[in-house]
């Protein structure tokens, strides 16, 4: 039985997206662009056409395709057909294939045409071998799968915020894609736009390829989990924990070569990346998950009752992420004094001299920074919790972002003009012994305000 017969959602999208006119127009437009490029006298003709074809694949699949995948969900929500799909007999896998491949099928079609031209012109050129073309092209296709999956994820999260009456817009997707690319796959984007400077004889190329493969697999897993939730299936929490642990490991392997000059300790770099990644995801989850007081009370009660079955299926992702912030920061403090820095590095010595560390950090200063970061994160969580008590639910995310901008950019900037270290400790973690007491006091005050409001 063919995929069209097995998957009604995929079949529906094929009917909507594919027509004879569109099938003819795509190769004609691509060949016209290639023909115009061939008329230019700049550079070698075949290498120039390879780059044009490769860039066409990037634009058609990654950017246009991601926009189509995102808009497909939003339009179905606006047209009141999304709830019908949720109540249908479609399985999560069928829905995923229909949205990931079926909705942007026209973009996949254009990308395959560009990929064919990349092989044709690449073989004729002088700067690429067959294996280079295969690795680079497959790496880009994997990145395309990641971005398409993340686009659909963003759309599903967006419709959860809707009230069923107001129509949702689709323009935000490009900002979200850029943020995703910079945070998770910056090296992959560099790899994508510098194709001819990378070769399979270079081990870095294979590391980037592995990074793309890793995030493509996890993007599909994440998309499947969210679709399962949309169809009222229950998901276990261990997959999110496994993602946090393995993602930090992959990023460590990717960045280690570029920072060995300063830090030559894989364990320290791993926990540093784990804490940074966990903090970034924690703030993102605060914006996209429901963090109401009632939900927090239920979570705390289940923890007190040791109801691990409930926690395994219903614990919010931010609650699973926060422990890794604590673990990562503690391990940074423990390992910092274990001679993990490359003290023979001239650049590091110059860095120390310029920032006037003197004899460097002592253990209590390092602990103050670590605890300062932890309490600032906790303070921001309490701020979000307080905002959840407001009546204007739609503006909570914007208000939270505004507060973060004021607390970490505007107020520190104003404070630095008066050269007050004490006041600056209220807004950012500093390498001053005992500086963590300032955010701790802020946490206590905000907690008392929230408790008094719900007393």
URSULHU-V926665 format. One record per residue. N is the residue number from 1. SS is DSSP state (H for helix, E for strand, L for the rest). PHI is phi in radians with two decimals (NA if undefined). Layout:
N:SS:PHI
N:SS:PHI
This chain:
1:L:NA
2:L:-1.32
3:H:-1.08
4:H:-1.12
5:H:-1.37
6:H:-1.36
7:L:-2.17
8:H:-1.09
9:H:-1.16
10:H:-1.11
11:H:-1.10
12:H:-1.06
13:H:-1.18
14:H:-1.08
15:H:-1.08
16:H:-1.31
17:H:-1.69
18:L:-1.87
19:L:-2.50
20:H:-1.05
21:H:-1.08
22:H:-1.20
23:H:-1.10
24:H:-1.42
25:H:-1.17
26:H:-1.04
27:H:-1.12
28:H:-1.11
29:H:-1.15
30:H:-1.10
31:H:-1.15
32:H:-1.14
33:H:-1.11
34:H:-1.10
35:H:-1.11
36:H:-1.11
37:H:-1.16
38:H:-1.20
39:L:-1.34
40:L:-1.27
41:L:-1.64
42:L:-1.45
43:L:1.27
44:L:-1.20
45:H:-1.07
46:H:-1.20
47:H:-1.14
48:H:-1.13
49:H:-1.21
50:H:-1.08
51:H:-1.12
52:H:-1.09
53:H:-1.14
54:H:-1.13
55:H:-1.13
56:H:-1.08
57:H:-1.09
58:H:-1.10
59:H:-1.17
60:H:-1.18
61:H:-1.54
62:H:-1.26
63:H:-1.58
64:H:-1.16
65:H:-1.08
66:H:-1.12
67:H:-1.10
68:H:-1.14
69:H:-1.09
70:H:-1.18
71:H:-1.13
72:H:-1.03
73:H:-1.17
74:H:-1.10
75:H:-1.14
76:H:-1.14
77:H:-1.16
78:H:-1.14
79:L:-1.54
80:L:1.14
81:L:-1.89
82:H:-1.18
83:H:-1.09
84:H:-1.11
85:H:-1.14
86:H:-1.12
87:L:-1.63
88:L:-1.43
89:L:-1.55
90:L:-1.10
91:L:-1.51
92:H:-0.99
93:H:-1.17
94:H:-1.11
95:H:-1.14
96:H:-1.12
97:H:-1.12
98:H:-1.10
99:H:-1.49
100:H:-1.44
101:H:-1.94
102:H:-1.21
103:L:-1.07
104:L:-1.66
105:H:-1.07
106:H:-1.16
107:H:-1.24
108:H:-1.10
109:H:-1.08
110:H:-1.13
111:H:-1.13
112:H:-1.19
113:H:-1.14
114:H:-1.10
115:H:-1.11
116:H:-1.08
117:H:-1.17
118:H:-1.04
119:H:-1.16
120:H:-1.11
121:H:-1.29
122:H:-1.14
123:H:-1.15
124:H:-1.34
125:L:-1.41
126:L:-1.85
127:L:-1.80
128:L:-2.40
129:L:-1.75
130:H:-1.04
131:H:-1.14
132:H:-1.09
133:H:-1.10
134:H:-1.10
135:H:-1.09
136:H:-1.14
137:H:-1.21
138:H:-1.10
139:H:-1.06
140:H:-1.20
141:H:-1.11
142:H:-1.13
143:H:-1.10
144:H:-1.10
145:H:-1.07
146:H:-1.07
147:H:-1.21
148:H:-1.10
149:H:-1.11
150:H:-1.15
151:H:-1.06
152:H:-1.17
153:H:-1.04
154:H:-1.06
155:H:-1.13
156:H:-1.13
157:H:-1.20
158:H:-1.18
159:H:-1.23
160:H:-1.18
161:H:-1.43
162:L:-1.23
163:L:-1.84
164:L:1.48
165:L:-1.96
166:L:-1.33
167:L:-1.39
168:L:-1.59
169:L:-1.70
170:L:-2.05
171:L:-1.35
172:L:-1.26
173:H:-1.08
174:H:-1.18
175:H:-1.11
176:H:-1.13
177:H:-1.15
178:H:-1.12
179:H:-1.10
180:H:-1.09
181:H:-1.11
182:H:-1.19
183:H:-1.39
184:H:-1.75
185:L:-2.23
186:H:-1.10
187:H:-1.16
188:H:-1.20
189:H:-1.19
190:H:-1.08
191:H:-1.07
192:H:-1.18
193:H:-1.57
194:L:-2.25
195:H:-0.96
196:H:-1.31
197:H:-1.52
198:L:-1.95
199:L:-2.34
200:L:-1.21
201:L:-1.32
202:L:-1.62
203:H:-1.12
204:H:-1.05
205:H:-1.05
206:H:-1.22
207:H:-1.16
208:H:-1.15
209:H:-1.05
210:H:-1.10
211:H:-1.12
212:H:-1.09
213:H:-1.10
214:H:-1.05
215:H:-1.26
216:H:-1.14
217:H:-1.10
218:H:-1.25
219:H:-1.12
220:H:-1.16
221:H:-1.07
222:H:-1.10
223:H:-1.09
224:H:-1.11
225:H:-1.15
226:H:-1.17
227:H:-1.15
228:H:-1.06
229:H:-1.16
230:H:-1.09
231:L:-1.65
232:L:1.21
233:L:-1.53
234:L:-1.73
235:L:-1.97
236:L:-1.48
237:L:-1.44
238:H:-1.12
239:H:-1.14
240:H:-1.14
241:H:-1.10
242:H:-1.10
243:H:-1.10
244:H:-1.03
245:H:-1.20
246:H:-1.34
247:H:-1.10
248:H:-1.12
249:H:-1.15
250:H:-1.11
251:H:-1.10
252:H:-1.09
253:H:-1.12
254:H:-1.28
255:H:-1.59
256:H:-1.07
257:H:-1.08
258:H:-1.43
259:H:-2.06
260:L:-1.05
261:L:-1.08
262:L:-1.79
263:E:-2.28
264:L:-2.05
265:L:-2.45
266:H:-1.11
267:H:-1.13
268:H:-1.11
269:H:-1.11
270:H:-1.04
271:H:-1.25
272:H:-1.14
273:H:-1.17
274:H:-1.03
275:H:-1.19
276:H:-1.11
277:H:-1.13
278:H:-1.12
279:H:-1.13
280:H:-1.08
281:H:-1.21
282:H:-1.08
283:H:-1.15
284:H:-1.11
285:H:-1.18
286:H:-1.08
287:H:-1.40
288:H:-1.91
289:L:-1.78
290:L:-1.43
291:L:-2.16
292:L:-1.31
293:H:-1.03
294:H:-1.07
295:H:-1.14
296:H:-1.17
297:H:-1.10
298:H:-1.11
299:H:-1.07
300:H:-1.13
301:H:-1.17
302:H:-1.17
303:H:-1.14
304:H:-1.11
305:L:-1.41
306:L:1.02
307:L:-1.50
308:H:-1.25
309:H:-1.12
310:H:-1.10
311:H:-1.13
312:H:-1.11
313:H:-1.82
314:H:-2.17
315:L:-1.14
316:L:-1.10
317:H:-1.13
318:H:-1.13
319:H:-1.23
320:H:-1.42
321:H:-1.47
322:H:-1.01
323:H:-1.00
324:H:-1.29
325:H:-1.10
326:H:-1.11
327:H:-1.07
328:H:-1.08
329:H:-1.19
330:H:-1.11
331:H:-1.17
332:H:-1.06
333:H:-1.12
334:H:-1.14
335:H:-1.50
336:H:-1.09
337:L:-1.56
338:L:-1.70
339:L:1.05
340:L:-1.52
341:E:-1.54
342:L:-1.45
343:L:-1.19
344:L:-1.44
345:L:-1.26
346:H:-1.13
347:H:-1.10
348:H:-1.16
349:H:-1.07
350:H:-1.14
351:H:-1.10
352:H:-1.02
353:H:-1.14
354:H:-1.20
355:H:-1.58
356:L:1.04
357:L:-1.35
358:L:1.20
359:L:-1.55
360:L:1.61
361:L:-1.39
362:L:-1.64
363:H:-1.11
364:H:-1.25
365:H:-1.13
366:H:-1.08
367:H:-1.09
368:H:-1.10
369:H:-1.14
370:H:-1.07
371:H:-1.18
372:H:-1.06
373:H:-1.05
374:H:-1.08
375:H:-1.27
376:H:-1.16
377:H:-1.10
378:H:-1.13
379:H:-1.07
380:H:-1.14
381:H:-1.10
382:H:-1.16
383:H:-1.09
384:H:-1.08
385:H:-1.10
386:H:-1.16
387:H:-1.12
388:L:-1.13
389:L:-1.45
390:L:-1.33
391:L:-1.50
392:L:-1.64
393:H:-1.13
394:H:-1.19
395:H:-1.76
396:H:-1.12
397:H:-1.05
398:H:-1.11
399:H:-1.13
400:H:-1.12
401:H:-1.10
402:H:-1.10
403:H:-1.06
404:H:-1.09
405:H:-1.11
406:H:-1.18
407:H:-1.29
408:H:-1.90
409:H:-2.16
410:H:-1.20
411:H:-1.12
412:H:-1.07
413:H:-1.12
414:H:-1.18
415:H:-1.18
416:H:-1.14
417:H:-1.22
418:L:-1.68
419:L:1.00
420:L:-1.91
421:H:-1.18
422:H:-1.09
423:H:-1.17
424:H:-1.17
425:L:-1.17
426:L:-1.32
427:L:-2.11
428:L:-2.42
429:L:-1.24
430:L:-2.19
431:L:-1.47
432:L:-2.09
433:L:-1.00
434:L:1.45
435:L:-1.14
436:H:-1.18
437:H:-1.14
438:H:-1.17
439:H:-1.15
440:H:-1.11
441:H:-1.11
442:H:-1.09
443:H:-1.06
444:H:-1.09
445:H:-1.12
446:H:-1.15
447:H:-1.08
448:H:-1.13
449:H:-1.12
450:H:-1.14
451:H:-1.12
452:H:-1.18
453:H:-1.20
454:L:-1.91
455:L:-1.19
